[in-house]
Amino acid sequence: MADTDLFQGGRKLPLMEEFYSLQGEGFNTGKASYFIRIGGCDIGCSWCDSKRSWQADMHPLVDVDSIISRAKENPSNSLLVTGGEPTLYDLEYLTIQAKKNGLVMYLETSGAYKLTGNWDWICLSPKNHNPPLPEYYTKAHELKVIINEDKDFIWAEKMAGLVNPDCHLFLQPEWSQIKKMTKAIIAYIRDHPKWRISMQTHKVWGIP
């Protein structure tokens, strides 16, 4: 986890971007939310579409209270935290203050680092080269596995066997392989109907 002194125990975070939009992937597709993308990630997915987020020191340290204040200005009353890899940081203060202000809290994470904070919804998107900590398997509301090649189905099934029985299961084609892997996912789900397909619909819609 990142240096707590530099980030004042979670009262400051390296903020890459923030915006109000619709969730574009997984179970909550179509829901309006205020998004914050936190800088810093060492997972290193070759197909990552937000590589600018990898270096935390490229992004300004921003007061968490100011982020929450801006999130409250939007009618969704929700805040989605993504990255980068947001669990590099202590997110306890963020969720405490957000809850005090009536915000519903969503987290998107690979699960590679210790979970902090109180979350209403956790989307676990595990990566096989840096797998999740065991604590995420019982806490994830949603499992979203990115399918970049055929062998990723094996990884997806391994993860599905570890999460809690109520966790929603999604397979999502990696964007650069969308034509090939969407066909493969459709065929796979026909044979394994416990899964659902997820798409990066925000890219189709042309929104952030």
N, C-alpha and C positions, 0 to 999 in steps of 0.2 A: 504494500500500500504506500501511497505517496507521502512525502514528508509533511507531518501535521503542522509543524511550525510555519512552513512556507505558506500553507493554505489555511492557516489560523483555525485548525481543528475543523475544517469543513465550512468555515464561514466565507471563504473565497474559493472559486473554482476557475480553471482555465477555460474560458468560454469561446468556442469556435464560432457558433452562430446560435441565434434564437429566432423563432418565427411562429406564427399562428397558421395552422393548416389542418388538413385531414390526415388521419393515419392511413397509410397506404398498403400495409402488409398485415398478414395474419388474422387472428380472431377479431381484432377491433378495426378492421378496414372500414373506412368511411366515417369514423368518429372524429369530430373536431377536437383538437388538442393544441396546447401551447408546447412547442418543442424547444428543448435545449440540447445542443450537441457539445459535449465536453471534450476538450483536446487531451490527447495522450492515449497511446495504444502500443503494446508490444506483441500483439497476437500475430500480426503480419500476414494476413490473408492476401494471396497474390491477386485475387480478383476484387479486392476491396474497392468500393466506389467512393470512399471518403478518406483517401490516403493523406489529404491535407490535415486530417485530425491527428495523425500519428505523433507528431512532435508537440508536446504540451507547451514548451517554451515559445512556440510561435503564436500563442493565443493569449490575450490579456487576462489577468486575474480580475475577476468580477465579484462584487459583493453578492452573496446568495440572497440577501434581503431585497436587493434591487431586482433580481431576477423574479422573485416571487411577486413583488409589486407589479411588474409588467405582466406576468402571467394572469394576475387577478383582473386585469383590465379587459380580458376576453371572456365571452359568455359561456365557454365550455366548462369552466371551473375545473380544468384538468391540466396536468403538467406531465409531459413525457420526457424522460431523461435517456439520452442515447450517447453514442460516441463515434469514434474512439471506443475506449473501454471505460465506462463510468465508474466501475467498481474498483478502479485504481485509487479512488479517493474515498474518504470518510463522508458518507452521504446522510449521516444521522441528523445533523443540524438542518440540512435541506428538507428532509421529510418532516421533521418536527414542526418547523416554521410553516411549511406548506399545509400541513394538517390543521394547524391553528387558523389558517386562512381559508379553510374549507376546500382545498384543492384535492382532487383525486389524483393519485400518483401512479404513473406507469414507468416501468424500467425495461430497457432492452439491453441484454448483456450476454457475453459468452460464458459467464459463470467461472472464469478462470481465477478470480480473486474473491476475497472474503466479502460476504454480503453485509452491508450496513444499511440502516434505515428501515422504515415501516412502509411497505408498498402494498397498494391495492391490487396491482397486476404486475406479474413478472413474466416477461417473454424471454425464455432461455434459447439462445441461438448458439449451440456449442460448436466448437471447431476441433477436429480430430488431432491436430498437431499441438493443441494446448487445451486439453479437456477440462470440463467443469469440476469444481470442488463438489464433493458428495452432498453438501448441505443444499445445493440447488435442486436436487432431484425431488425432494419432498415439498419444496416451496414454489416451484415453477407452476404457473397457471397455464402456460402455453409453451410447447416445444416447437421451434421452427428450425428445420435443418435445411441448409442451402445445398442444393444438388448441382455440382459442377461437372461430375463424371459418374459413370455407372457405379463405381465402388462406393460412392457416398450413400447409396441405399443400405449398405451393410452397416455403416456408421449410424445411420438414422435408426435402424432397428435396434442396435445396441443401446442407444439413448432412450428409445421408447420403452425398453425393458427395465429401465432404471427409474424413470419418473413415476409420480404417483398416478393411480388409475384414473383420476379425474382430470388429468392434464390433457389439454387439447393438442392434437398432433398435426403438424403441417410440414409439407415438403414444398420448397420454393426453388424454382430454377435460377441459377446464377445468370445475371442479366445478359452477359455476352454469349451465353450458350442457350438463350431462351427458346429458340425454335427446336433445337435437338432435345434438350432436357425436358421441355414441357411435354412433348410427345411421350418421352420415357416415363415421366411422372404420372401422366394420365393412365398409361398402361399399368403402371405399378399399383396405383390406387384402385383400379378395377379389381385387381387380385388381392389387395390388402386394404379393405375399406375402412379400417380404423383411422387411416390418414385422410387429410384434406389437402387441397392444393392452395398455396399462397402465391400471389403475384405482386410485383412492385407496381401496383396500380397508379401510384403517384407519378411514376415516370410516363405512364400512358396518358394520364390526365394533364400532364404538364404543370404540376404544382410542386413546391418544395417537399 
